[in-house]
Amino acid sequence: MTFTQQFLEEAGQIVTKIDTQAVDRLVALLAVTRGAGGRLFILGVGGSAGSRLKASVMEMTLDPRRGRELLFISQEIQPTE
């Protein structure tokens, strides 16, 4: 089995374990929060996954016509010797 085949097989197994009802509840909560003019705070330790999440959230929620405000707080942790 190649690396790619194994990766995709494992990813598929993980995806089937996602609680879809929990995801639906989260989406509904985010929609209510946005509709009420609420704020979404995302805290993280940085890294590429955190950066991509920030970009994704901005793409999905930032609407300049509505004057949305997004604040992302993250800290890059540098290894020490």
SVG drawing of the C-alpha trace seen along z (x, -y; Angstrom):
<svg xmlns="http://www.w3.org/2000/svg" viewBox="-30 -48 50 50">
<polyline fill="none" stroke="black" stroke-width="0.4" points="0.0,0.0 1.4,-3.4 1.6,-6.3 -1.2,-8.1 -3.5,-5.1 -2.9,-4.6 -3.4,-8.3 -6.7,-8.4 -7.9,-5.2 -7.1,-6.5 -8.7,-9.9 -11.9,-8.1 -12.1,-6.1 -11.7,-9.3 -14.3,-11.2 -16.9,-8.5 -16.5,-9.0 -17.4,-12.7 -20.6,-13.4 -22.7,-15.1 -25.3,-16.2 -22.7,-18.0 -21.5,-19.7 -25.0,-20.7 -25.5,-22.2 -22.3,-24.2 -23.3,-25.5 -26.7,-26.6 -25.0,-28.3 -22.6,-30.2 -25.5,-31.3 -27.5,-32.6 -24.4,-34.3 -23.8,-36.0 -27.4,-36.9 -27.4,-38.6 -24.3,-40.6 -22.3,-38.5 -18.5,-38.0 -16.5,-34.9 -13.2,-34.6 -10.6,-32.1 -7.6,-31.4 -4.7,-29.2 -1.0,-28.6 -0.4,-29.5 0.9,-27.2 -0.3,-26.5 -3.5,-24.8 -4.4,-27.8 -3.6,-30.2 -5.8,-28.3 -8.7,-28.2 -8.4,-32.0 -8.4,-32.4 -11.4,-30.1 -13.5,-31.8 -12.7,-35.2 -13.7,-34.0 -17.0,-32.6 -18.0,-35.3 -16.4,-38.6 -18.8,-40.8 -17.6,-44.4 -21.2,-45.6 -22.1,-44.5 -19.0,-45.9 -18.1,-42.6 -15.2,-42.6 -13.0,-39.5 -10.2,-39.3 -7.8,-36.4 -5.3,-35.9 -2.5,-33.4 1.0,-32.8 3.7,-31.1 5.6,-28.8 9.3,-28.6 11.2,-25.6 14.1,-26.3 17.4,-24.4"/>
</svg>
